[in-house]
């Protein structure tokens, strides 16, 4: 898979998160800054939060919806936890658009 194909797959991946009563996200303060816990499956969300209301969106939409300065922590209890940094993804999107999608 080429780099652009991997980025397209990442942007279209679906993530799940706990749905608060009001529109938005549950944001947690950490030593590394504010994060929103998101999950690659409903099952992983359930292990983290227990029975709860949930919502899902694509990575691309999540990047647009996160408040400025807030990052997404993907699968916080899983073996491959990572931080999804919206600024990094936006930079990659800009590079992709600048080079014609390659």
N, C-alpha and C positions, 0 to 999 in steps of 0.2 A: 504494500500500500504506500503510495506517495505521501509526502508531508501534507499536501493540500487535501488529499482524501482523508487522512487521519484527522485533520482539523475539521473538515466537514462532518465526519462521524461524531467527533466530540461535540460540536455545536448542536447537532440534532439529537444527542443522547437525552433521555428523559431522566429527571431527578425528582425525588419525592421529599416533601417537607411537612412538618406539623403545621396545621392551619390554625392561626389564632382567631379569636372571636371577631376582631376587626381586621379589615384588609391589611396585609403586610406580612412581616416575618417575625419570628421570635429571634431576637439578636442577643447573643451572649458576649459579655465582656471577657476578654482573655488578656494575658500579658502581651500577646502579639497583636492586639487590637480586636475590634468587634468582628464576630463571625456569625453566620447562620448555618446551623447544621442541616445538611441535605444528604440524601441517600440514593443509592443506585437501584434500590428495590423497596417495595412496601414492607417486605419482611424485615429488612434492616432498620427501617424507621420504627416498626413495631418493637423490635428488640431494644431500641434506644428510648422510645417515649412511651411504650405500652399502648393500650387502646387509645386512640385519639382521632380527631378529625385531621384529614390530610388533604394535600393538593399536590399537583405535579406540574412541571413545565420543562421545556427544553433548556439546555445550557445556554443557548443563544438568548432566549427570552429571560432567563434568570439574570444574565449579565445586564440586561436592560432594566430589570426590575429592582435589583439590589440598590439600597441607598448608597450614596457616595461614601467611600472609605470603608465599606463593609465587604468582607470577603466570605466566600462559601467554604465551609469545611465539609468535605465529601467523605461519607462513611466513617464518622468519628470513632466508632468501636470496631471497625474492620481492620484486616491485616494490611490494607493498602490505603490508609488515610492520606489525603492530600488536600492542600488549600487551592481553591479555584479563584484565581485573582482576575477580576473583571478587567483591570487595566491591561494586564498581559494579553488577555483574549482580544480586547479591542485593538491593541497594537498589532496582533497577528492578523486581525480582520483588515486593518488598514494596509498592511504589507501585501496581503492577498489581493486587495482591490487595486493597489498600485502596480502590481506585476501581472495583472490580467488573470488572476485566479490560479497561478502556478505555485 
